[in-house]
Amino acid sequence: MNVKRMMAIARSDLRQLWQSPDFWGPMVVLAGFFFVIAPVVLLFAVSHAGTEGMVQKVAATLDILPAKAQHALKGSTPGDRTAYALAVYLFAPLAVIVPMTISTAVGANAVVGEREKGTGEFLAQSPASEREIYMGKIIASLLPGYVTTLVGFGIYSLVVNIMLGPRVGGWFFPTRDWWVLMLWVVPPFLALTLSVVLRLSARVRSAAAAQQASGLVTLPLIMVAYGQSSGALFGAVTAGLVLGVVAWVLAIIGLQRGARAVTRARLLGVDNSA
């Protein structure tokens, strides 16, 4: 497999995406809301809960955490401890939902979009092999979501440390479990999801159909990743490492099977068979 041809396809798709602010604009707003606006509002409200009744309600929310997580909480007041729990544990699914939402939107148009734009014939007649085309599309779909998430995660870390660090004894985020989640668990879940989405994009007849089908198919994967990612933070580091290994194996299998869906006939729009 020629890496240069594969990356050329990915760069072409990313360049087109960059030139479409009507697409990436809403995605940036989505990431900004989940990683900045919502955490700031919730953490400020919880850590500054002033009335006794509010403090009791805030403290009661800690009961939903496992015993190990409760022992690890920092802070001298119920409000601070709950804010710490929100920052470290309960916002974890954001690291899964945001990249999957963005990358799924890109991947749904990866193949069917070429046909609709009339560029499928050019791509089908290029020297790149079908597997190289597929992998180039995977990279172009994965990078926007994951890079946006890494940037958002960095901003989220600053927000959490600035708002809560002075109240819980210093800067504390990201924790070790969060590093495992972001660098080891999220990427294979994202790759597995895209392997399904690109197969759909190669088979449907329109971008609208691809968006609808990918939403229905990837929703269960998002829910599984949501639950597993949260569980990885609640458990030991080894749990996250094991989860990552399983996710990587499934992702590799999914990518190998998905590569068969991208054919020159489908790029030309003359074969929509399953």
C-alpha positions, -999 to 999 in steps of 0.1 A, spaced: 0 0 0 14 33 -11 14 58 18 19 88 -4 -12 81 -25 -32 74 6 -22 106 22 -28 126 -10 -64 114 -9 -67 124 28 -52 158 22 -76 164 -7 -106 156 14 -93 177 44 -86 207 21 -122 205 8 -135 203 43 -114 233 54 -130 253 25 -165 245 38 -170 267 68 -208 259 67 -198 224 77 -169 228 102 -184 260 118 -212 241 136 -188 214 146 -166 240 163 -196 254 181 -206 219 192 -171 212 206 -170 247 223 -203 241 240 -194 206 253 -158 213 263 -161 249 275 -195 264 280 -213 235 297 -184 226 321 -178 262 331 -215 268 339 -220 235 358 -187 236 377 -192 272 388 -228 265 399 -218 234 418 -187 247 435 -204 279 445 -236 264 458 -243 288 487 -274 276 505 -274 247 529 -302 230 510 -283 233 478 -252 219 494 -270 189 507 -284 182 472 -250 186 457 -234 163 482 -261 136 475 -250 134 439 -217 118 450 -236 86 460 -238 76 423 -201 71 422 -184 38 431 -167 36 465 -132 38 450 -141 70 431 -156 85 462 -124 79 482 -104 97 454 -124 129 455 -107 161 465 -120 192 481 -129 204 516 -166 212 509 -194 192 494 -196 216 465 -159 213 457 -160 175 460 -189 173 437 -173 197 412 -142 175 412 -164 144 406 -181 161 376 -148 172 361 -130 139 365 -158 113 361 -191 126 348 -179 146 318 -159 116 305 -184 107 277 -177 141 260 -144 126 249 -164 100 230 -195 118 218 -177 148 202 -152 130 180 -178 104 169 -203 131 160 -178 151 139 -161 122 122 -193 104 115 -206 135 97 -174 136 76 -173 99 69 -209 96 58 -201 117 28 -168 102 21 -178 79 -9 -213 89 -18 -202 126 -17 -176 118 -45 -204 105 -67 -227 135 -60 -199 160 -68 -190 142 -100 -154 134 -87 -159 97 -82 -149 89 -118 -116 108 -113 -109 90 -81 -118 56 -96 -94 61 -124 -65 74 -102 -35 51 -97 -45 46 -60 -57 12 -51 -92 6 -36 -76 0 -2 -55 32 -5 -86 51 -13 -104 36 16 -76 43 41 -73 79 28 -110 84 35 -106 69 69 -78 93 78 -97 123 64 -127 114 85 -109 105 117 -86 135 119 -112 163 122 -130 147 151 -100 135 170 -79 167 165 -110 188 176 -113 166 206 -76 169 216 -78 207 213 -111 208 232 -96 184 258 -67 208 263 -90 238 268 -112 217 291 -81 208 312 -72 245 316 -108 254 325 -110 226 351 -76 234 367 -81 272 368 -116 268 383 -111 240 407 -73 237 412 -71 264 439 -101 248 457 -88 212 457 -51 217 464 -36 225 431 -37 215 394 -49 179 391 -62 173 356 -58 153 334 -56 123 357 -38 91 347 -71 74 337 -79 103 314 -46 99 296 -54 63 290 -89 72 278 -79 99 254 -48 82 239 -56 46 240 -94 40 243 -110 67 221 -90 62 189 -100 26 183 -136 33 191 -135 61 166 -118 39 139 -144 11 145 -173 36 141 -158 50 109 -153 15 94 -191 11 96 -199 46 84 -177 43 53 -193 10 43 -227 27 45 -214 57 25 -202 33 -3 -236 15 -5 -262 43 -4 -273 65 -32 -273 100 -16 -255 119 11 -288 124 30 -294 87 31 -258 81 43 -263 106 71 -296 90 82 -282 54 80 -249 62 98 -268 80 126 -289 49 132 -261 24 129 -235 43 150 -258 53 178 -254 19 195 -216 22 191 -217 57 207 -238 43 236 -213 14 241 -183 37 240 -201 61 263 -206 35 290 -172 18 285 -153 51 287 -170 61 319 -164 27 333 -127 29 324 -124 60 345 -142 45 374 -120 14 374 -83 8 376 -59 19 349 -55 -18 338 -93 -18 330 -88 10 306 -57 -7 290 -76 -40 285 -106 -21 271 -83 -4 247 -68 -37 235 -103 -51 228 -113 -20 210 -82 -20 189 -87 -56 179 -123 -49 169 -113 -18 150 -86 -37 130 -112 -63 121 -138 -37 112 -113 -17 90 -103 -48 71 -138 -58 64 -149 -23 56 -121 -19 30 -140 -43 7 -169 -19 5 -150 8 -14 -148 -3 -51 -142 15 -83 -176 5 -95 -192 21 -65 -172 53 -69 -186 54 -105 -221 48 -92 -227 17 -112 -227 -8 -84 -248 -3 -52 -251 -39 -42 -245 -49 -6 
